[in-house]
Amino acid sequence: MTGYIERMREMVGTETLLTVGCGAIMEDEYGRILLQKRTDRGTWGIPGGY
């Protein structure tokens, strides 16, 4: 789905764009939380997607 949001944005302009997404918080037996580093912004967050 690469580019899907960008294509939708071209069609609707600045109108509200509703999307569905999900995320998960996963903890191991030591209490550590799994994070993923975003490739677009370089920030860390919970694994998820749309």
Sequence and secondary structure as in RCSB ss.txt:
>XXXX:A:sequence
MTGYIERMREMVGTETLLTVGCGAIMEDEYGRILLQKRTDRGTWGIPGGY
>XXXX:A:secstr
 TTHHHHHHHHHTTS      EE   B TTS B  EE TTT  EE SEE 
